[in-house]
Amino acid sequence: MTEFFKRTQTLALFIAGFGTSLGGLYTIAPQWALAQLNQLPYRVSDTIFIQHWGFLVLMMGCSFFIAIFRQNWVIPIFWVALIEKLFFVSLVIGYSNQSFINGFWLSMAMDSVICLYIVGYLWTHRTPKH
């Protein structure tokens, strides 16, 4: 299993970085992103929160890209990403009975796959107890 993660690490970091960085669209085009990606109405009063959230997600995506070139970043970035993405998945599941959640299923699916990869990676790279 360790060999699988060695062979796929760069590709996984790139795909996770690209997919996660797409959240930056909420920073540069919040009205478009809400309407097109989440099928939600845009309210000007929410702009600062939407753009801030989009920027934070963009930075998480950029962290994946940096980890491609900085091996010592991989495990810390994976831990932060796992916590962030599991929280998002739990929010989507927790609000699944609400109509506003419809535009979040694809992002939740992507984050779930990333979480599965991260858990497998961290499991194979755990430090044995002495």
C-alpha angles and dihedrals in degrees: 000000000000089000090055091055092046091054096044103036098098094044092046092050090049095048093044090046093050095045093045093045090059085079085076087079087078088060098050100031110017096162093050094043095052093047098042104032102032104022089230130138116253117237117190090215089065096051097101092051094045093048093044092050091047091052093049091051090047090054091051088053091049089051089060089053092050090050089061088069099030109058092186089062096058101084097041091046091047091053093050092045092048092054093045095046096043088053090052091048090050091051092052092047092044092053096037092119092060121092094226091066095073094093093053102061096089092050090047091052091051092048091048092055091047089050092051090052092047093049090051092047094048091045092055092044098048117129113249115240117242 
